[in-house]
Amino acid sequence: MGMQTPLVLGYDAAGVVEEVGSEVTAFDPGDAVFYTPRVWGNPGGTHAEFNAAEAEIVAPKPTNFPHEEAAAIPLAGGTAWEAVVRRIGIRPGETILIQGGSGGVGSFAVQFAKVAGARVLATASARNQDLLRELGADVAIDYECEDAVEIALADTGGGGVDAAFDICRA
């Protein structure tokens, strides 16, 4: 059942509305928007010059973000939000370990968990330790030479974390 060719890649989009359907009331031509198409059963295609999308999955683009930055948010940000906020339901005072905290999804996950009030332990390579701290990680773990489980146990007084999100194995 593979994808059909020719194939246009892309799962994140930002742009300007060219036209709207007769039942669309939330957007007008000329509006700046961003979105990610429905992933399941959809081959993407947002790298095309034009892309059609259901109004319900489109959002107004923040005015302080250029289109390139807005287009980098939907899929990674949505994945992190779904995991940390909706499925894990991280709460203030809880501790979360985020494996792969410096990548696209991980960098959003660290920030969402921190804003939710959690203590955040996150892993990344040595070159990304400062980035983890800038994103809000309370404990930055170098996965190349440190054991995340040992550090998490030490940090929690042996109690362990309340939740873990392993982007590296998702």
Secondary structure as the mmCIF struct_conf table of DSSP 4:
data_model
#
loop_
_struct_conf.conf_type_id
_struct_conf.id
_struct_conf.beg_label_comp_id
_struct_conf.beg_label_asym_id
_struct_conf.beg_label_seq_id
_struct_conf.end_label_comp_id
_struct_conf.end_label_asym_id
_struct_conf.end_label_seq_id
BEND BEND1 THR A 5 PRO A 6
BEND BEND2 TYR A 11 TYR A 11
STRN STRN1 ALA A 13 VAL A 16
TURN_TY1_P TURN_TY1_P1 SER A 22 GLU A 23
BEND BEND3 ALA A 26 ALA A 26
TURN_TY1_P TURN_TY1_P2 PRO A 29 GLY A 30
STRN STRN2 ALA A 32 TYR A 35
TURN_TY1_P TURN_TY1_P3 TRP A 40 GLY A 41
TURN_TY1_P TURN_TY1_P4 THR A 46 HIS A 47
BEND BEND4 ALA A 48 PHE A 50
HELX_RH_3T_P HELX_RH_3T_P1 ALA A 55 ILE A 57
STRN STRN3 ALA A 59 PRO A 60
HELX_LH_PP_P HELX_LH_PP_P1 LYS A 61 PRO A 62
TURN_TY1_P TURN_TY1_P5 THR A 63 ASN A 64
BEND BEND5 PHE A 65 PHE A 65
HELX_RH_AL_P HELX_RH_AL_P1 HIS A 67 ALA A 70
TURN_TY1_P TURN_TY1_P6 ALA A 71 ALA A 72
BEND BEND6 ILE A 73 ILE A 73
HELX_RH_AL_P HELX_RH_AL_P2 PRO A 74 TRP A 81
HELX_RH_PI_P HELX_RH_PI_P1 GLU A 82 ARG A 87
BEND BEND7 ILE A 88 ILE A 88
TURN_TY1_P TURN_TY1_P7 PRO A 92 GLY A 93
STRN STRN4 THR A 95 GLN A 99
TURN_TY1_P TURN_TY1_P8 GLY A 100 SER A 102
BEND BEND8 GLY A 103 GLY A 103
HELX_RH_AL_P HELX_RH_AL_P3 GLY A 104 VAL A 115
TURN_TY1_P TURN_TY1_P9 ALA A 116 GLY A 117
STRN STRN5 ARG A 119 ALA A 124
HELX_RH_3T_P HELX_RH_3T_P2 ALA A 126 ASN A 128
HELX_RH_AL_P HELX_RH_AL_P4 GLN A 129 LEU A 135
TURN_TY1_P TURN_TY1_P10 GLY A 136 GLY A 136
BEND BEND9 ASP A 138 ASP A 138
STRN STRN6 VAL A 139 ASP A 142
TURN_TY1_P TURN_TY1_P11 TYR A 143 CYS A 145
BEND BEND10 GLU A 146 GLU A 146
HELX_RH_AL_P HELX_RH_AL_P5 ALA A 148 ASP A 155
TURN_TY1_P TURN_TY1_P12 THR A 156 GLY A 158
BEND BEND11 GLY A 159 GLY A 159
BEND BEND12 ASP A 162 ASP A 162
STRN STRN7 ALA A 163 ASP A 166
HELX_RH_3T_P HELX_RH_3T_P3 ILE A 167 ARG A 169
#
